[in-house]
Amino acid sequence: MSTAHPDDAFALGPAIRAVDKKELHLGWEGDDDTSTLLSTCIEVSEVSYSISDEAGTIHGLWGHGHWVQGPVQAGLGYVWMLTDYELFDKYAVAMTGYARRVVFPYLDRTYGSYGNFVLSENLVHSRWLLRGGFKRAAPVNMFGESWGLYLRSKQPRKYDV
């Protein structure tokens, strides 16, 4: 995992999963090019990362920031991830372990609560978020489609109780 550059979007764009592409195009207006929209996600996030394998092939992008507008309460954090098929087919266990050990604890320290809207048909990401301690807070109808709002609140450590 490394800090994302907008050019990384053009490496991932052609390989993005169909349901992630659908989410991307429903959520962003102004361009029909998937790679350009991915680049916009990187640019508007406070922090964003590329997920790549040992050979340097980019299999996903993710980012986070403070949710300051839209249909959720301001002050929450948002987190997003868009991937190719190979990330979950070949690296799901490694990615999930890294997220549980490193990413989610970091985000727990950064935000009191954070989340994302996931297209209801995006079962891979929905299950991944649920296994990562997120809760499906509410069903939402946006852009003429069914979505779920997934939220995670700071997870208490054993010695915080």
C-alpha positions in Angstrom: 0.0 0.0 0.0 1.3 3.4 -0.9 0.1 7.0 -1.3 -2.1 7.2 -4.4 -1.3 9.5 -7.3 -4.1 10.5 -9.8 -2.2 8.5 -12.4 -2.8 5.3 -10.4 -6.5 5.7 -11.4 -5.6 5.2 -15.1 -3.7 2.0 -14.2 -6.7 0.6 -12.3 -9.6 2.1 -14.5 -9.7 -0.6 -17.2 -9.7 -3.4 -14.7 -12.2 -2.1 -12.1 -15.0 -4.5 -11.1 -18.3 -3.8 -12.9 -20.3 -3.1 -9.7 -17.6 -0.7 -8.5 -17.7 1.0 -11.9 -21.5 1.3 -11.6 -21.1 2.9 -8.1 -18.5 5.3 -9.4 -20.6 6.4 -12.4 -23.8 6.8 -10.3 -22.0 8.8 -7.6 -20.0 11.2 -9.8 -21.2 13.4 -12.7 -19.3 15.2 -15.3 -17.3 12.5 -17.1 -18.0 9.2 -18.7 -14.4 8.0 -18.3 -13.9 5.6 -15.4 -10.2 6.4 -15.0 -11.0 10.2 -14.8 -13.6 9.6 -12.2 -11.2 7.4 -10.1 -8.7 10.2 -10.4 -11.2 12.6 -9.1 -11.8 10.4 -6.1 -8.1 10.5 -5.3 -8.0 14.3 -5.7 -11.0 15.1 -3.4 -10.0 12.7 -0.6 -8.0 14.0 2.2 -5.8 10.9 2.0 -5.8 8.1 -0.6 -3.8 5.0 -1.2 -3.1 2.5 -4.0 -3.2 -1.2 -3.2 -0.7 -3.1 -5.3 1.0 -6.5 -5.4 4.7 -7.3 -5.3 5.0 -6.7 -9.0 3.5 -3.2 -8.7 0.2 -4.0 -10.3 -2.5 -1.8 -8.8 -5.5 -3.8 -7.7 -7.4 -1.1 -5.7 -7.6 2.4 -4.5 -9.0 3.7 -1.3 -9.3 6.9 0.6 -10.8 8.7 3.5 -11.6 12.2 4.8 -14.1 14.2 6.8 -17.7 14.0 5.6 -18.7 17.7 5.4 -21.7 17.5 3.1 -24.4 15.2 1.7 -27.1 13.1 3.2 -25.2 12.2 6.4 -24.3 14.2 9.5 -21.3 16.4 9.0 -18.3 15.6 11.2 -18.3 11.9 10.4 -15.5 10.4 8.4 -15.9 8.7 5.1 -13.9 5.8 3.6 -14.1 4.4 0.1 -12.5 1.6 -1.9 -12.7 0.6 -5.5 -11.0 -2.5 -6.8 -10.4 -5.0 -9.6 -11.6 -8.6 -9.4 -8.1 -10.0 -8.5 -7.8 -8.1 -5.2 -10.6 -10.1 -3.6 -10.0 -13.3 -5.6 -6.3 -13.6 -4.7 -5.5 -11.3 -1.8 -8.7 -11.1 0.3 -7.2 -12.8 3.4 -4.0 -10.6 3.4 -6.0 -7.4 2.7 -8.5 -8.2 5.5 -5.8 -8.9 8.0 -4.0 -5.7 7.1 -7.2 -3.7 7.4 -8.0 -5.2 10.8 -4.4 -4.7 12.2 -3.5 -1.4 10.6 -6.2 0.5 8.6 -9.2 0.2 10.8 -7.3 1.0 14.1 -5.8 4.1 12.3 -9.3 5.2 11.1 -10.7 4.6 14.6 -8.1 7.0 16.0 -8.8 9.5 13.3 -12.6 9.6 13.4 -15.2 8.8 16.0 -17.4 7.2 13.4 -16.9 6.7 9.6 -18.6 4.9 6.8 -19.6 4.7 3.2 -22.6 4.1 1.0 -22.4 0.8 -0.9 -24.6 -0.2 -3.8 -26.8 -3.1 -2.4 -25.7 -5.4 -5.3 -22.0 -4.9 -4.3 -22.0 -8.0 -2.1 -18.2 -8.4 -2.0 -17.7 -5.0 -0.4 -20.8 -5.2 1.8 -19.6 -8.5 3.3 -16.0 -7.2 3.7 -17.2 -4.1 5.6 -19.5 -6.2 7.8 -16.5 -8.5 8.6 -14.4 -5.5 9.4 -16.7 -4.3 12.2 -19.0 -2.0 10.2 -22.8 -2.0 10.7 -25.4 -1.6 8.0 -27.0 1.5 9.5 -29.7 2.2 7.0 -31.0 1.3 3.5 -30.9 4.3 1.2 -32.4 5.0 -2.2 -30.1 7.2 -4.2 -29.7 7.8 -7.9 -32.6 5.5 -8.5 -30.8 2.5 -6.9 -30.8 0.8 -3.5 -27.7 1.4 -1.4 -26.7 0.6 2.2 -25.1 3.0 4.6 -22.3 1.2 6.4 -20.8 2.8 9.6 -18.1 1.9 12.0 -17.6 3.5 15.3 -14.3 3.5 17.3 -13.7 0.0 18.5 -12.8 -0.1 22.2 -9.6 -1.9 23.0 -9.7 -4.6 25.7 -7.9 -2.4 28.2 -10.2 0.7 27.5 -13.2 -0.9 29.2 
